[in-house]
Amino acid sequence: MPMSNSSLAHIAPIHILDDDSLLNIFYLYRPLLSGEDKDDDTRLAGGGQGWIGEHWWFKLVHVCQRWRNLILESCSYLGLCLVCTNGMPVADMLACSPPLPLIIECLYEDSDIGTEDEERLMLALEQRDRIRRIRLVVSVQNSQKLCTAINEEFPILEYMIITSSDRSETLILPEGFQAPRLHQIVLIGSALPIRSQLLTTTVGLVTLCLTVDHPSTYFHPNILHQWLSFTPLLEMLVIIFSISVSNLDVERELTRTPITTQVTLPNLRWFAFQGVCAYSEALFRWISSPRLEKLQIFFLQQPTFSIPYLVQFMNATRNLRFSSANFKFSDGQVEVEMYPREGICSFRIGVICQHLDLQVPFIAQIFSALSHIFPTVEHLALENEEHNQSSEEHGAVDRFEWHKLLRSFRNVKTLRVDDGLSEQFSRCLQSDNGGLPWDLLPELQELTYSGNNKAGDVFTSFIDARQNTDRPVTLVRRNSPHSSVSSFEPAAITSVNGEAGDNFNT
């Protein structure tokens, strides 16, 4: 019986599409995988759920024979891969599946690899000509066989993330490991040997994250400079020191082996560093990145902070201009987030130290050096997480340190002080003789605080004094303050509390 018009109207239109149209739909259906979104900082971690999304095509090939044939015949265009994960029967998968590129994602965070899993991982790594991505979390105890397996060239490898699950030791990659098509390298608790040819033979690198967790993995600034000279396409650079290296030792090394050539990274958009300022100064002096959009710096605690080349670097970076600054004080660290007039945080800087009376002088010292970069900052916020003053020698912050910090922001129009800082901060707005420092926040128009009446009384005297000098300020008290301290993290090395560690979350 012929089908009626009403019956035809219920036929799924996808069945009448030609192959090209159907293939385009499949291509658009693909999930955005880690590393493909240049605005996604979680690519350092393999992208949230990792790369298991590479299985997106499994269900589609079981819909019908036509879809199966079309997808498998277009595997290169669609970027089809097979994924080897924990517990995967690798031998069966290799024997029963088409010879597609491989992704290895094996995470052994809580225990050593069992014998069977180790054999499966080694079997997968033997397919080096087919491996496109590697993401491993393994212990150093299991590193010997791993290093033997990767001590070769991997011709199509594009993404590599290797993390040591035992942060007390470091997994050193073999010198013979090469991957000329690498786009992303993330090493956490693992490191490159000094004589590694990996970076010098990988000219298409886009993301580089290196951590120094152990003295054996330390690399001289000159070595890093040489590596970076071979990465002209680099877009994201993360250097994390979790061990304390003294400024004096770095300066001595630079005296013996100075850096003398400039490296330009024209595509660098995001640069993050954690360590001592002598090391970062060596980088800022000899690296230029005119298109930088996001800069994140965390200093390990040290007596003084000399940052002339950071100042020079920021002056040369036209994208780093700000309208607001948010200071966040907590038990383990102080960090500052700087925002442009519109958009996300583009500059973060902080110091890992324990007590508020140290945090304020340290960050004031840094911002005094950077003050001429912030003429457009009009909004200032001071936030606090309750401090545990564990020793009597750590008490109130010297008011002149607060003054030093505030003088870095001469054009601020609004100031917000959260509960926990209100009472102490309010004292800095009075001098010993009861007068007010004339040059503090001369353009201030509104002061918002949360706290008790005692703090409000001191703020009121400040407001009255400003009124008497024809520079009136509106005082606002918030009844339900919200204070939050966020960590200095793009998303999974955990934030530290009071000791040298990783403040970048990969």
C-alpha positions as CSV (number, residue, x, y, z in Angstrom):
1,M,0.0,0.0,0.0
2,P,1.4,3.4,-0.9
3,M,2.3,5.6,2.0
4,S,0.1,8.6,2.6
5,N,1.4,12.2,2.8
6,S,0.9,12.2,6.5
7,S,3.0,9.1,6.9
8,L,5.8,10.6,4.8
9,A,5.8,13.6,7.0
10,H,6.9,11.4,9.9
11,I,9.9,9.9,8.2
12,A,13.1,11.1,9.9
13,P,14.7,13.5,7.5
14,I,18.2,12.3,8.4
15,H,17.7,9.2,6.3
16,I,17.3,11.2,3.1
17,L,20.5,13.2,3.6
18,D,23.4,12.6,1.2
19,D,26.7,11.2,2.5
20,D,28.5,14.6,2.5
21,S,25.8,16.2,4.5
22,L,25.6,13.3,7.0
23,L,29.4,13.4,7.3
24,N,29.3,17.1,8.1
25,I,26.8,16.4,10.9
26,F,29.1,13.7,12.3
27,Y,32.0,16.1,12.3
28,L,30.0,18.8,14.1
29,Y,28.8,16.2,16.6
30,R,32.4,15.5,17.7
31,P,33.0,16.8,21.3
32,L,35.6,19.6,21.7
33,L,38.6,17.7,22.9
34,S,41.3,18.9,25.3
35,G,43.8,21.1,23.5
36,E,41.4,22.1,20.7
37,D,39.9,25.0,22.7
38,K,42.6,27.7,23.1
39,D,40.5,29.5,25.7
40,D,40.2,26.4,27.9
41,D,42.9,26.4,30.6
42,T,41.8,22.9,31.8
43,R,43.6,21.4,28.8
44,L,46.6,21.1,31.2
45,A,44.7,18.4,32.9
46,G,43.6,16.6,29.8
47,G,40.3,18.4,29.9
48,G,38.1,17.7,32.9
49,Q,36.9,14.2,32.2
50,G,40.1,13.5,30.3
51,W,40.0,12.0,26.8
52,I,37.3,9.4,27.3
53,G,35.2,11.6,25.0
54,E,37.2,10.1,22.1
55,H,34.6,7.2,22.2
56,W,31.9,9.5,20.8
57,W,31.7,7.6,17.6
58,F,31.1,4.1,19.1
59,K,27.3,4.4,19.3
60,L,27.0,6.0,15.9
61,V,28.7,3.0,14.1
62,H,26.0,0.7,15.6
63,V,23.0,2.7,14.2
64,C,23.1,1.1,10.7
65,Q,25.5,-0.3,8.2
66,R,25.5,2.9,6.1
67,W,26.6,5.0,9.1
68,R,29.2,2.4,10.1
69,N,30.8,2.4,6.6
70,L,30.7,6.2,6.3
71,I,32.3,6.8,9.6
72,L,35.0,4.2,9.3
73,E,35.8,5.3,5.7
74,S,36.2,8.9,7.0
75,C,38.2,8.0,10.1
76,S,41.0,10.5,9.3
77,Y,38.6,13.4,8.7
78,L,36.6,12.6,11.8
79,G,39.8,12.1,13.9
80,L,38.7,8.6,15.1
81,C,40.9,7.0,17.8
82,L,40.9,4.0,20.1
83,V,41.3,4.6,23.9
84,C,43.4,2.4,26.1
85,T,42.4,2.9,29.8
86,N,42.7,1.2,33.1
87,G,41.5,-2.4,32.8
88,M,41.1,-2.3,29.1
89,P,41.8,-5.6,27.3
90,V,44.4,-4.0,25.0
91,A,45.3,-7.2,23.1
92,D,41.7,-7.9,22.2
93,M,41.1,-4.3,21.2
94,L,44.1,-4.3,18.9
95,A,43.1,-7.6,17.4
96,C,39.4,-6.8,16.8
97,S,39.5,-3.1,15.9
98,P,40.6,-1.2,12.8
99,P,44.1,0.2,12.9
100,L,43.1,3.6,14.2
101,P,45.4,6.0,16.2
102,L,45.6,5.2,19.9
103,I,45.1,7.2,23.0
104,I,46.6,6.0,26.2
105,E,45.0,7.3,29.4
106,C,45.9,5.2,32.4
107,L,45.6,6.7,35.9
108,Y,47.0,4.9,38.8
109,E,46.8,7.5,41.5
110,D,46.4,5.4,44.7
111,S,48.4,2.3,44.0
112,D,51.0,0.7,41.9
113,I,50.2,-0.8,38.6
114,G,49.2,-4.5,38.9
115,T,51.0,-7.1,36.8
116,E,48.2,-7.4,34.2
117,D,47.6,-3.7,33.9
118,E,51.4,-3.1,33.5
119,E,51.5,-5.7,30.7
120,R,48.5,-4.0,29.0
121,L,50.2,-0.6,29.2
122,M,53.5,-1.9,27.8
123,L,51.6,-3.6,25.0
124,A,49.9,-0.3,24.1
125,L,53.1,1.7,24.3
126,E,54.7,-0.7,21.9
127,Q,52.3,0.6,19.2
128,R,54.4,3.9,19.1
129,D,53.7,4.6,15.4
130,R,49.9,4.8,16.3
131,I,49.9,6.7,19.6
132,R,48.4,10.1,19.3
133,R,47.9,11.0,23.0
134,I,49.4,9.9,26.3
135,R,48.1,10.7,29.8
136,L,49.6,8.7,32.6
137,V,49.6,8.9,36.4
138,V,52.1,6.4,37.7
139,S,54.5,5.9,40.6
140,V,58.2,6.2,40.3
141,Q,58.5,2.5,41.3
142,N,56.9,1.6,38.0
143,S,59.0,4.0,36.0
144,Q,61.8,1.7,34.8
145,K,59.7,-0.3,32.3
146,L,57.8,2.9,31.3
147,C,61.1,4.7,30.5
148,T,62.3,1.7,28.5
149,A,59.1,1.6,26.5
150,I,59.2,5.3,25.6
151,N,62.9,5.6,24.9
152,E,62.1,5.9,21.2
153,E,60.5,8.2,18.7
154,F,56.7,8.5,18.7
155,P,56.1,10.0,15.2
156,I,52.4,11.0,15.6
157,L,52.2,11.8,19.3
158,E,50.5,15.2,19.8
159,Y,49.6,15.4,23.5
160,M,51.5,14.1,26.5
161,I,50.6,14.4,30.2
162,I,52.7,12.4,32.7
163,T,52.2,12.7,36.4
164,S,54.1,11.0,39.2
165,S,51.7,9.8,41.9
166,D,54.5,9.9,44.5
167,R,55.4,13.5,44.8
168,S,58.4,12.7,47.1
169,E,60.3,11.3,44.1
170,T,60.5,12.3,40.5
171,L,60.1,10.3,37.3
172,I,62.8,11.3,34.8
173,L,61.9,10.8,31.2
174,P,64.6,9.0,29.0
175,E,66.9,11.0,26.8
176,G,66.0,9.1,23.7
177,F,62.3,10.0,23.9
178,Q,61.3,12.1,20.9
179,A,58.0,13.2,19.4
180,P,58.4,15.7,16.6
181,R,54.6,16.4,16.3
182,L,54.0,17.2,20.0
183,H,51.5,20.1,20.6
184,Q,51.3,19.8,24.4
185,I,53.7,18.7,27.1
186,V,52.6,18.6,30.8
187,L,55.0,17.1,33.3
188,I,53.9,17.0,37.0
189,G,56.3,15.2,39.4
190,S,58.2,14.1,36.3
191,A,60.9,15.9,34.4
192,L,63.0,16.1,31.3
193,P,66.7,15.3,31.5
194,I,69.0,18.2,30.8
195,R,70.3,16.6,27.6
196,S,66.8,15.8,26.3
197,Q,66.3,16.5,22.7
198,L,62.5,16.5,23.0
199,L,62.0,20.2,23.0
200,T,64.7,21.0,20.5
201,T,63.1,18.7,18.0
202,T,59.4,19.7,18.6
203,V,58.9,22.9,16.8
204,G,55.0,22.8,16.8
205,L,54.7,22.9,20.6
206,V,51.7,25.0,21.8
207,T,51.5,24.1,25.6
208,L,54.4,23.5,27.9
209,C,54.0,22.8,31.7
210,L,57.1,21.9,33.6
211,T,57.3,21.3,37.4
212,V,60.4,21.2,39.6
213,D,59.5,19.0,42.6
214,H,63.0,17.7,43.5
215,P,66.5,19.1,43.4
216,S,67.5,16.5,40.7
217,T,65.0,18.0,38.3
218,Y,66.2,21.6,38.6
219,F,67.1,23.2,35.3
220,H,69.2,26.4,35.0
221,P,67.4,29.4,33.5
222,N,69.8,29.2,30.6
223,I,68.6,25.7,29.8
224,L,65.0,26.8,29.9
225,H,65.8,29.7,27.7
226,Q,67.4,27.4,25.1
227,W,64.4,25.1,25.2
228,L,62.0,28.0,24.6
229,S,64.1,29.2,21.7
230,F,62.9,26.1,19.9
231,T,59.2,26.7,20.6
232,P,58.1,29.7,18.4
233,L,54.5,28.6,18.3
234,L,54.1,28.4,22.1
235,E,50.8,29.7,23.5
236,M,50.8,28.5,27.1
237,L,53.8,28.3,29.4
238,V,53.7,27.1,33.0
239,I,56.8,26.8,35.1
240,I,56.3,25.6,38.7
241,F,58.9,25.3,41.4
242,S,57.6,23.4,44.4
243,I,61.1,23.3,46.0
244,S,62.8,26.4,47.4
245,V,65.8,27.6,45.4
246,S,67.5,30.6,46.9
247,N,67.8,33.9,45.0
248,L,71.6,33.9,45.7
249,D,72.1,30.5,44.1
250,V,70.2,31.5,40.9
251,E,72.1,34.8,40.7
252,R,75.4,32.9,41.0
253,E,74.4,30.5,38.2
254,L,73.5,33.5,36.0
255,T,76.9,35.1,36.7
256,R,78.7,31.9,35.7
257,T,76.5,31.2,32.7
258,P,74.6,34.4,31.7
259,I,71.8,34.5,29.2
260,T,72.7,36.9,26.4
261,T,70.0,36.5,23.7
262,Q,66.4,37.5,23.5
263,V,63.7,34.9,22.8
264,T,60.5,36.2,21.2
265,L,57.3,34.1,21.7
266,P,54.9,35.9,19.3
267,N,51.9,33.6,20.1
268,L,52.2,33.3,23.8
269,R,48.9,34.1,25.4
270,W,49.2,32.7,28.9
271,F,52.3,32.6,31.2
272,A,52.3,31.2,34.7
273,F,55.3,31.0,37.0
274,Q,55.9,29.9,40.6
275,G,59.3,30.2,42.3
276,V,61.8,32.8,43.5
277,C,62.0,36.2,41.8
278,A,65.6,35.9,40.7
279,Y,64.6,33.0,38.4
280,S,61.5,34.8,37.1
281,E,63.6,38.0,36.5
282,A,65.9,36.0,34.2
283,L,63.0,35.0,32.2
284,F,61.3,38.4,32.0
285,R,64.5,40.0,31.0
286,W,65.2,37.8,28.0
287,I,61.7,36.8,26.9
288,S,59.2,39.0,25.0
289,S,55.6,38.0,24.3
290,P,53.7,41.0,22.7
291,R,50.4,39.2,22.6
292,L,50.3,38.0,26.2
293,E,46.7,38.0,27.6
294,K,47.1,36.3,31.0
295,L,50.0,36.5,33.4
296,Q,50.1,34.6,36.7
297,I,53.0,34.8,39.2
298,F,53.4,33.3,42.6
299,F,56.6,34.0,44.6
300,L,57.9,31.7,47.3
301,Q,58.6,33.6,50.5
302,Q,61.8,35.5,50.5
303,P,63.2,38.5,52.4
304,T,62.9,41.1,49.5
305,F,61.4,41.2,46.1
306,S,63.4,42.9,43.3
307,I,61.4,42.8,40.1
308,P,62.7,45.5,37.6
309,Y,62.4,43.1,34.6
310,L,58.8,42.1,35.5
311,V,58.0,45.8,35.4
312,Q,59.8,46.1,32.0
313,F,58.0,43.0,30.7
314,M,54.5,44.3,31.7
315,N,55.2,47.7,30.2
316,A,55.9,46.0,26.9
317,T,52.7,43.9,27.0
318,R,49.9,46.1,25.7
319,N,47.1,43.6,26.6
320,L,47.7,43.9,30.4
321,R,45.7,46.9,31.4
322,F,43.3,46.8,34.4
323,S,40.4,48.6,36.0
324,S,40.0,46.6,39.3
325,A,42.1,44.8,41.8
326,N,41.0,42.1,44.3
327,F,43.4,41.3,47.2
328,K,42.8,38.0,48.9
329,F,44.6,37.2,52.2
330,S,44.5,33.7,53.6
331,D,46.5,31.5,56.0
332,G,48.8,30.1,53.3
333,Q,49.2,32.9,50.9
334,V,48.2,36.3,49.6
335,E,47.1,36.8,46.0
336,V,45.9,39.6,43.9
337,E,43.6,39.3,40.9
338,M,43.6,42.2,38.4
339,Y,40.8,42.6,35.9
340,P,40.4,44.7,32.8
341,R,37.3,46.8,32.4
342,E,35.5,43.8,30.8
343,G,36.5,40.2,30.8
344,I,38.2,37.6,33.0
345,C,41.2,38.0,35.4
346,S,44.3,38.8,33.2
347,F,46.9,39.2,35.9
348,R,47.4,37.3,39.2
349,I,50.3,37.8,41.5
350,G,50.9,36.5,45.0
351,V,53.3,35.3,47.7
352,I,53.2,32.1,49.6
353,C,53.6,33.0,53.3
354,Q,51.8,32.3,56.5
355,H,50.9,35.5,58.4
356,L,49.0,38.7,57.5
357,D,51.7,40.9,59.1
358,L,54.2,39.4,56.5
359,Q,51.7,39.2,53.6
360,V,50.9,42.9,53.6
361,P,54.6,44.1,53.6
362,F,55.5,41.6,50.9
363,I,52.7,42.4,48.5
364,A,53.1,46.2,49.3
365,Q,56.7,45.9,48.2
366,I,55.7,44.2,44.9
367,F,52.9,46.7,44.1
368,S,55.1,49.7,44.9
369,A,57.4,48.6,42.1
370,L,54.4,48.0,39.8
371,S,52.4,51.1,40.8
372,H,52.9,53.1,37.6
373,I,51.2,50.2,35.6
374,F,47.9,50.7,37.5
375,P,46.8,54.3,36.7
376,T,43.5,52.9,35.3
377,V,42.5,50.9,38.4
378,E,39.3,52.4,39.9
379,H,38.0,49.6,42.0
380,L,39.8,48.0,44.9
381,A,38.7,45.1,47.1
382,L,40.3,43.6,50.2
383,E,39.1,40.1,51.1
384,N,40.1,37.9,54.0
385,E,39.9,34.3,55.1
386,E,40.3,34.0,58.9
387,H,44.0,33.8,59.9
388,N,45.3,31.6,62.6
389,Q,47.8,33.7,64.3
390,S,49.7,30.8,65.9
391,S,52.4,33.0,67.5
392,E,52.4,36.2,69.6
393,E,55.1,37.6,67.4
394,H,52.6,37.8,64.5
395,G,50.1,40.5,65.3
396,A,48.6,43.6,63.7
397,V,50.0,44.8,60.4
398,D,52.0,48.0,60.6
399,R,49.7,50.8,59.3
400,F,52.5,52.2,57.2
401,E,52.6,49.0,55.2
402,W,48.9,49.4,54.4
403,H,49.7,53.0,53.4
404,K,52.5,51.8,51.1
405,L,50.1,49.4,49.5
406,L,47.3,52.0,49.0
407,R,49.7,54.5,47.5
408,S,50.0,52.1,44.5
409,F,46.4,53.0,43.5
410,R,46.1,56.7,43.3
411,N,43.0,56.7,41.1
412,V,40.8,54.3,43.0
413,K,37.2,55.5,43.2
414,T,35.6,52.6,45.2
415,L,37.1,50.5,48.0
416,R,35.5,47.4,49.5
417,V,36.9,45.9,52.8
418,D,35.5,42.6,53.9
419,D,34.8,41.3,57.4
420,G,37.9,40.1,59.0
421,L,40.0,43.0,57.8
422,S,37.6,45.9,58.5
423,E,38.7,46.6,62.1
424,Q,42.4,46.2,61.5
425,F,42.4,48.0,58.2
426,S,40.3,50.9,59.6
427,R,43.2,51.7,62.0
428,C,45.5,52.4,59.1
429,L,43.4,55.4,58.1
430,Q,44.5,57.2,61.1
431,S,48.0,58.3,62.0
432,D,49.5,58.4,65.5
433,N,48.6,62.1,66.0
434,G,45.0,61.5,64.9
435,G,45.5,63.1,61.5
436,L,45.1,61.4,58.1
437,P,47.8,60.8,55.5
438,W,46.9,63.4,52.8
439,D,48.0,61.2,49.8
440,L,46.0,58.1,50.5
441,L,43.4,57.3,47.8
442,P,42.9,60.9,46.8
443,E,40.1,60.0,44.2
444,L,38.1,57.7,46.5
445,Q,34.4,58.3,46.3
446,E,32.9,55.2,48.1
447,L,34.1,53.0,50.9
448,T,32.1,49.8,51.6
449,Y,32.9,47.7,54.6
450,S,31.5,44.8,56.6
451,G,32.3,44.5,60.3
452,N,31.4,45.7,63.8
453,N,30.5,49.2,64.9
454,K,34.1,49.8,66.2
455,A,35.4,49.6,62.7
456,G,32.6,51.8,61.5
457,D,33.5,54.5,64.0
458,V,37.0,54.7,62.7
459,F,35.8,54.7,59.1
460,T,33.4,57.5,60.1
461,S,36.3,59.6,61.3
462,F,38.0,59.1,58.0
463,I,34.9,60.1,56.2
464,D,34.5,63.2,58.3
465,A,38.2,64.2,57.7
466,R,37.7,63.8,53.9
467,Q,34.6,65.9,54.1
468,N,36.6,68.7,55.8
469,T,39.2,68.6,52.9
470,D,36.4,68.9,50.3
471,R,37.0,65.3,49.1
472,P,33.8,63.6,50.3
473,V,33.5,59.8,50.5
474,T,30.3,57.8,50.8
475,L,30.5,55.2,53.6
476,V,28.4,52.0,53.1
477,R,28.1,49.1,55.5
478,R,27.1,45.7,54.2
479,N,25.0,43.6,56.5
480,S,25.7,40.2,54.9
481,P,29.4,40.2,53.9
482,H,30.7,37.6,51.5
483,S,34.3,36.8,51.8
484,S,36.0,34.2,49.6
485,V,39.6,33.3,48.9
486,S,40.1,31.5,45.7
487,S,43.3,29.6,44.9
488,F,45.8,30.5,42.2
489,E,44.7,27.7,39.9
490,P,43.8,27.0,36.3
491,A,42.3,23.5,37.5
492,A,44.5,20.4,39.5
493,I,47.8,20.8,41.3
494,T,46.4,21.5,44.8
495,S,46.8,24.9,46.5
496,V,49.3,25.0,49.4
497,N,48.9,26.3,52.9
498,G,51.9,27.9,54.2
499,E,54.7,25.9,52.5
500,A,56.3,25.9,49.1
501,G,54.1,23.9,46.8
502,D,52.0,24.1,43.6
503,N,49.4,26.9,43.3
504,F,48.6,26.0,39.7
505,N,45.9,23.4,39.3
506,T,46.4,21.3,36.2
